[in-house]
């Protein structure tokens, strides 16, 4: 099995996703769009993971590779293989399927609680859980998507398309190291706002373990039906 991930900036990597993939026997490759790389053929990918980044899906003039990335995502979704989108990655899936991505009413940066909202068959989140957020935009649900989570400040935090595609606006893959990298590279976004935590609050490592356990459940839900 081969996992491939799309990386948009050097400081947003796989985090806690990588050890899970290796423990489950996946080979791992990436496309680093920030280095001018192009994706491989979809046929060689068994699991596509689309990571986050500080840009908007609407920044095609500044980042023209977004056009090709969204086209690739549309094509790959038709294969029926597993896809996980995280933050910008979830927004890219939504945009590739024709849904709108736009500024949220307020930014969410830090460790905040979420509410699981779906009780349908298939993967769903607990009624209440905590995850790491770093986003200023949100999205409309793509056609056919089932909502999975919300917060007070952002109605659409996660969605599922069938059993093989999940988009998460939040970061369950966060490790102390990946949180520190975001703080180091995006410190200008840590403004005084109701749902923006300080660097010290963000860098508290205690919350990572529970979030990573929930990440493992998400990954298993996508991959297990394919084994």
PyMOL commands that set and color helices and strands:
alter all, ss='L'
color gray80, all
select helices_A, chain A and resi 16-23+33-35+42-44+65-77+88-96+176-185+187-189+199-202+205-226
alter helices_A, ss='H'
color red, helices_A
select strands_A, chain A and resi 2-7+27-32+47-50+82-86+101-116+128-139+146-150+158-161+165-168
alter strands_A, ss='S'
color yellow, strands_A
deselect
rebuild
show_as cartoon
